[in-house]
Amino acid sequence: MPTALSYPSLQCVLEFLDANKRQYIVARTPAIQQINNLLPINLSNLEFTPYRLALDSLYITVSDTKLTWKKNNARLAWEIRFPEGVGKDKMWTKITKFYLSERPKFHVNRLHIFSTESRIVLPSDVSLRVNEMRVDGCFSFKNYLSIVDPSSFPLKRLCTLIDGESTFDNPVFNSAETLTCSFSPRTTIIPLTKFDKVLSKNVRIDYSFFWHEKVVELIRHWREVGKEIGTNYVFFKDNKGNITDALSKLNDIFPEFNNKLEGVDERFIIDSPRFLIPMNSTAEIMMYGNVATERGLDHYELTVKITSIDTDMQSPAIKKPRLAAA
């Protein structure tokens, strides 16, 4: 007969058990219910979309008249109808409170929130410790900071809309280790010099309408004030033409810095110009177009990064003359 788990062992197993399996086991084991609320629940992904909550592979959807539970890729779902007099908004409040407020503390690797029409309403007493936070749609991450435990900061990754210049005064935004941000047509006018406040060396930027002038602005600013070696800014689009057109125009502006970047291990956009631009005596700006693959789909990037000077791959503008033979 197998030996029963000790109390510390049971705690360890329960804490790192799949969240949905844990819920199933706890509901059927009164003895475990006594310690369940003392242990955090670990989730790989927690997602909120309008009237839908996803805990890893379990999707809970509130429609006009019923509540649906469905496992990811499952053919069958479990449904119940609302009690009489209970509307959609009230049921959403009940569900989010049941799963998030009346449970142990959540440790979430990736929190994803998506909404385009109105801000998603969540219980005020929710507190999530998260590693990564992504907010898509028409709202900024600032609308949802109240549900994130302060111990989560600095975030390992933050993806958000820039809704105004005040975004660059937010310490959560400025301290994220990796930053992905999008500009709407309204905020495109914000100068990229605002990123001087950002501590992250890894920044990804998406413009609704991508202009090569924004890259020129960034490069000229870095050449004037300097930037730390290892800084990597990526402008990304699904449309290859946006990137190749920008590179072609950049080639007209910086023709003297054209460089094949031989020895650089990247999946370059074929036949697109590449550049190596001097910044100061120890660093230079490398710029090129490349193809990246995510979830099996290709998208296109214009990468601008700061590297230490490589004497074997210097820009023609800063190459030292060869010594004449004796």
C-alpha positions as CSV (number, residue, x, y, z in Angstrom):
1,M,0.0,0.0,0.0
2,P,1.5,3.4,-1.0
3,T,2.6,5.7,1.8
4,A,0.4,8.8,2.3
5,L,1.9,12.1,1.3
6,S,3.2,14.3,4.2
7,Y,1.5,17.7,4.7
8,P,4.5,19.6,3.2
9,S,4.5,17.2,0.2
10,L,0.8,17.6,-0.3
11,Q,1.2,21.4,-0.2
12,C,3.8,21.3,-2.9
13,V,1.8,19.0,-5.2
14,L,-1.4,21.1,-4.8
15,E,0.3,24.4,-5.4
16,F,1.9,23.3,-8.7
17,L,-1.0,21.2,-9.9
18,D,-2.8,22.2,-13.1
19,A,-5.3,24.8,-12.0
20,N,-8.3,23.1,-13.5
21,K,-7.4,19.7,-12.2
22,R,-6.8,21.2,-8.8
23,Q,-10.3,22.7,-8.8
24,Y,-11.8,19.3,-9.6
25,I,-9.9,17.5,-6.9
26,V,-10.5,20.2,-4.2
27,A,-14.2,20.2,-4.9
28,R,-14.3,16.4,-4.1
29,T,-11.9,16.3,-1.1
30,P,-13.0,18.0,2.1
31,A,-9.6,17.4,3.8
32,I,-7.8,19.3,1.0
33,Q,-10.4,22.1,1.1
34,Q,-9.0,23.1,4.5
35,I,-5.6,24.0,3.1
36,N,-6.6,25.0,-0.4
37,N,-7.0,28.7,0.4
38,L,-3.6,28.9,2.0
39,L,-1.8,28.0,-1.2
40,P,-1.5,30.2,-4.4
41,I,-2.9,28.9,-7.7
42,N,-0.3,28.8,-10.5
43,L,-1.6,29.6,-14.1
44,S,0.4,29.8,-17.3
45,N,-2.3,32.0,-18.9
46,L,-5.2,34.1,-17.6
47,E,-7.2,35.9,-20.2
48,F,-10.1,38.3,-20.1
49,T,-12.2,39.3,-23.2
50,P,-15.7,40.8,-23.0
51,Y,-17.8,38.3,-21.0
52,R,-15.2,35.6,-21.3
53,L,-12.7,34.3,-18.8
54,A,-9.9,31.8,-19.7
55,L,-7.9,29.9,-17.1
56,D,-5.2,28.1,-19.1
57,S,-7.2,25.7,-21.3
58,L,-10.7,26.3,-19.6
59,Y,-12.9,29.0,-21.2
60,I,-15.9,30.3,-19.3
61,T,-18.3,32.4,-21.4
62,V,-21.2,34.5,-20.3
63,S,-23.8,35.0,-23.1
64,D,-27.2,36.7,-23.0
65,T,-29.0,33.8,-21.3
66,K,-26.5,31.1,-20.4
67,L,-23.1,30.3,-19.0
68,T,-20.7,28.0,-20.9
69,W,-17.7,26.0,-19.8
70,K,-15.4,24.6,-22.5
71,K,-12.0,23.1,-22.6
72,N,-9.7,24.3,-25.4
73,N,-10.3,22.4,-28.7
74,A,-13.0,20.3,-27.0
75,R,-16.0,19.4,-29.1
76,L,-18.4,19.4,-26.2
77,A,-19.2,22.2,-23.7
78,W,-21.2,22.3,-20.5
79,E,-24.0,24.9,-20.3
80,I,-26.4,26.2,-17.8
81,R,-29.1,28.9,-18.1
82,F,-29.2,31.9,-15.9
83,P,-31.7,31.9,-13.0
84,E,-34.7,34.1,-13.7
85,G,-34.0,37.8,-13.0
86,V,-30.2,37.4,-13.5
87,G,-28.8,39.4,-16.4
88,K,-25.6,39.1,-18.3
89,D,-23.7,41.8,-16.3
90,K,-24.7,40.4,-13.0
91,M,-23.7,36.9,-14.0
92,W,-20.3,38.1,-15.2
93,T,-19.8,39.8,-11.8
94,K,-20.7,36.5,-10.0
95,I,-18.4,34.4,-12.2
96,T,-15.4,36.7,-11.9
97,K,-15.9,37.0,-8.2
98,F,-16.2,33.2,-7.7
99,Y,-13.1,32.4,-9.7
100,L,-10.9,35.3,-8.7
101,S,-12.0,36.8,-5.4
102,E,-13.1,33.7,-3.5
103,R,-10.0,31.8,-4.3
104,P,-6.4,31.7,-3.1
105,K,-4.0,34.2,-4.5
106,F,-3.1,33.7,-8.2
107,H,0.4,33.5,-9.6
108,V,0.1,34.1,-13.3
109,N,2.8,33.8,-15.9
110,R,0.9,35.7,-18.6
111,L,-2.1,38.0,-18.1
112,H,-3.9,39.0,-21.3
113,I,-6.8,41.5,-21.5
114,F,-8.6,42.4,-24.7
115,S,-11.4,44.9,-25.2
116,T,-12.4,47.3,-27.9
117,E,-15.7,48.8,-26.9
118,S,-15.7,49.2,-23.1
119,R,-13.3,48.5,-20.2
120,I,-13.7,45.1,-18.8
121,V,-15.2,45.3,-15.2
122,L,-13.3,43.1,-12.7
123,P,-13.8,42.7,-8.9
124,S,-12.0,45.4,-7.0
125,D,-10.4,42.9,-4.5
126,V,-8.7,40.8,-7.2
127,S,-4.9,40.7,-6.7
128,L,-2.7,38.8,-9.3
129,R,1.0,38.3,-9.2
130,V,2.0,38.3,-12.8
131,N,5.2,38.0,-14.9
132,E,3.9,39.3,-18.2
133,M,1.0,41.6,-19.0
134,R,-0.6,42.2,-22.4
135,V,-3.5,44.6,-22.9
136,D,-4.9,44.7,-26.5
137,G,-7.7,46.8,-28.0
138,C,-8.6,50.4,-27.2
139,F,-7.4,50.5,-23.6
140,S,-4.1,51.0,-21.9
141,F,-2.5,48.7,-19.2
142,K,-3.1,51.6,-16.8
143,N,-6.8,50.8,-16.7
144,Y,-6.1,47.4,-15.1
145,L,-3.1,48.0,-12.8
146,S,-5.4,47.8,-9.8
147,I,-5.7,44.0,-10.2
148,V,-1.9,43.5,-10.4
149,D,0.0,42.8,-7.1
150,P,2.8,45.4,-6.6
151,S,5.2,42.5,-6.0
152,S,4.9,41.8,-9.8
153,F,6.9,44.9,-10.7
154,P,9.1,45.2,-12.7
155,L,7.2,43.1,-15.2
156,K,9.3,40.7,-17.4
157,R,7.2,41.8,-20.4
158,L,4.5,44.4,-21.0
159,C,2.5,44.8,-24.2
160,T,0.2,47.8,-24.4
161,L,-1.3,50.7,-26.3
162,I,0.3,54.1,-25.8
163,D,-2.7,56.4,-25.1
164,G,-0.8,59.6,-24.6
165,E,2.5,61.2,-23.4
166,S,1.6,60.4,-19.8
167,T,2.3,56.7,-20.5
168,F,6.0,57.6,-20.5
169,D,5.7,58.9,-16.9
170,N,4.4,55.6,-15.6
171,P,7.0,53.6,-13.7
172,V,5.4,50.3,-14.6
173,F,5.8,51.1,-18.3
174,N,9.3,52.5,-17.9
175,S,10.6,49.6,-15.8
176,A,9.4,46.5,-17.9
177,E,12.3,44.3,-19.0
178,T,10.8,43.8,-22.5
179,L,8.3,46.3,-23.9
180,T,5.9,46.1,-26.8
181,C,3.8,49.1,-27.6
182,S,1.5,50.3,-30.3
183,F,0.7,53.8,-31.4
184,S,-2.7,54.8,-32.7
185,P,-3.2,57.5,-35.4
186,R,-3.9,59.9,-32.5
187,T,-0.6,59.2,-30.7
188,T,1.7,58.9,-33.7
189,I,2.8,62.5,-33.2
190,I,4.5,61.6,-29.9
191,P,8.2,61.9,-30.5
192,L,10.3,58.8,-30.0
193,T,12.7,60.8,-27.8
194,K,10.2,60.0,-25.0
195,F,11.6,56.5,-24.9
196,D,14.7,58.0,-23.2
197,K,12.7,57.4,-20.0
198,V,12.3,53.7,-20.7
199,L,14.8,51.4,-19.0
200,S,14.3,48.4,-21.3
201,K,16.8,47.7,-23.9
202,N,14.3,45.5,-25.9
203,V,11.4,47.6,-27.3
204,R,9.0,46.6,-30.1
205,I,6.9,49.3,-31.7
206,D,3.8,49.1,-33.9
207,Y,2.4,52.1,-35.8
208,S,-1.0,52.1,-37.4
209,F,0.7,54.0,-40.2
210,F,4.4,53.4,-40.4
211,W,6.6,56.3,-41.5
212,H,10.3,56.0,-42.2
213,E,10.6,59.5,-40.7
214,K,10.1,58.0,-37.2
215,V,13.2,55.8,-37.7
216,V,15.2,58.8,-39.0
217,E,14.1,60.7,-35.9
218,L,15.3,57.9,-33.6
219,I,18.7,57.4,-35.3
220,R,19.5,61.1,-35.3
221,H,18.6,61.4,-31.7
222,W,20.8,58.4,-30.7
223,R,23.7,59.9,-32.7
224,E,23.3,63.1,-30.8
225,V,22.8,61.9,-27.2
226,G,24.1,58.3,-27.4
227,K,22.4,55.0,-26.4
228,E,23.6,52.0,-24.4
229,I,25.2,49.1,-26.3
230,G,22.7,46.2,-26.5
231,T,19.7,48.4,-27.1
232,N,17.3,46.8,-29.7
233,Y,14.3,48.5,-31.1
234,V,12.0,46.7,-33.6
235,F,9.3,48.3,-35.8
236,F,7.0,45.5,-36.9
237,K,4.2,45.1,-39.4
238,D,2.4,42.2,-41.1
239,N,2.7,43.9,-44.5
240,K,6.1,43.4,-46.0
241,G,5.7,46.4,-48.3
242,N,5.6,48.8,-45.3
243,I,9.0,47.7,-44.2
244,T,10.6,47.5,-47.7
245,D,9.3,50.9,-48.6
246,A,10.7,52.4,-45.4
247,L,14.1,50.8,-46.0
248,S,14.2,52.1,-49.6
249,K,13.6,55.7,-48.3
250,L,16.1,55.3,-45.6
251,N,18.6,54.2,-48.2
252,D,18.1,57.6,-49.9
253,I,18.8,59.4,-46.6
254,F,21.8,57.3,-45.4
255,P,23.4,55.9,-48.7
256,E,26.9,56.4,-47.3
257,F,26.2,53.9,-44.5
258,N,25.0,51.0,-46.7
259,N,26.5,47.8,-45.5
260,K,25.8,44.1,-46.3
261,L,26.3,43.1,-42.6
262,E,28.1,40.0,-43.5
263,G,28.4,37.6,-40.6
264,V,25.2,38.8,-38.9
265,D,23.0,35.9,-38.2
266,E,19.6,37.2,-39.3
267,R,16.8,36.2,-41.7
268,F,17.2,39.4,-43.8
269,I,14.5,40.6,-46.2
270,I,16.0,39.7,-49.6
271,D,17.3,42.5,-51.6
272,S,16.6,45.1,-49.0
273,P,19.3,47.6,-48.0
274,R,21.1,47.2,-44.6
275,F,23.0,49.9,-42.7
276,L,25.8,50.4,-40.3
277,I,25.8,53.9,-38.9
278,P,28.5,55.3,-36.6
279,M,27.2,56.7,-33.3
280,N,30.4,57.4,-31.3
281,S,33.9,56.1,-30.8
282,T,32.7,52.8,-29.3
283,A,29.3,52.0,-30.7
284,E,27.4,52.0,-34.0
285,I,23.8,51.6,-35.1
286,M,22.9,48.5,-37.1
287,M,19.7,48.7,-39.1
288,Y,18.1,46.1,-41.4
289,G,14.8,44.5,-42.4
290,N,14.2,40.9,-41.3
291,V,11.5,38.2,-41.3
292,A,10.3,36.7,-38.0
293,T,8.0,33.8,-37.6
294,E,5.4,33.6,-34.8
295,R,2.9,30.8,-34.4
296,G,3.7,29.6,-37.9
297,L,3.1,33.0,-39.5
298,D,5.7,35.3,-41.0
299,H,5.8,39.0,-40.2
300,Y,8.2,41.7,-41.1
301,E,10.4,43.8,-38.9
302,L,12.7,46.8,-39.2
303,T,15.4,46.4,-36.6
304,V,17.5,49.2,-35.2
305,K,20.1,48.1,-32.6
306,I,23.2,49.5,-30.9
307,T,26.3,47.3,-31.2
308,S,30.0,47.7,-30.2
309,I,32.2,48.7,-33.1
310,D,33.4,45.6,-35.0
311,T,36.6,46.6,-36.9
312,D,35.9,43.8,-39.5
313,M,32.5,45.2,-40.4
314,Q,32.8,49.0,-40.1
315,S,30.8,51.5,-42.1
316,P,32.7,53.0,-44.9
317,A,32.4,56.4,-43.3
318,I,34.5,55.3,-40.3
319,K,36.9,52.8,-41.8
320,K,40.5,53.6,-41.0
321,P,42.9,53.9,-44.0
322,R,45.2,51.0,-44.6
323,L,48.9,51.6,-43.9
324,A,51.1,51.8,-47.0
325,A,53.4,48.8,-47.5
326,A,57.0,49.5,-46.3
